[in-house]
Amino acid sequence: MGLSISAVLLFTIIVVLLVRKSGLKVLHAIVCVLLGFYLAGSNMAPAIDDFSTGLSDMISDISF
């Protein structure tokens, strides 16, 4: 059985858990979101997309 979850949803859950449990300040989380927003519009976006696609393909190929 395969489970597919959006990376945005996964990262949102991780940030919420870090804010609530690990002491991540809300301002720090906002800065991280803004960094991601500006990285998505930069020249590095295709390289980051290729890396994350390759990483997710590698993880999905792992069989238990």
Secondary structure, DSSP 8 states (H G I E B T S, - for coil): ------HHHHHHHHHHHHHHHS---HHHHHHHHHHHHHHHTSTTHHHHHHHHHHHHHHHHT---
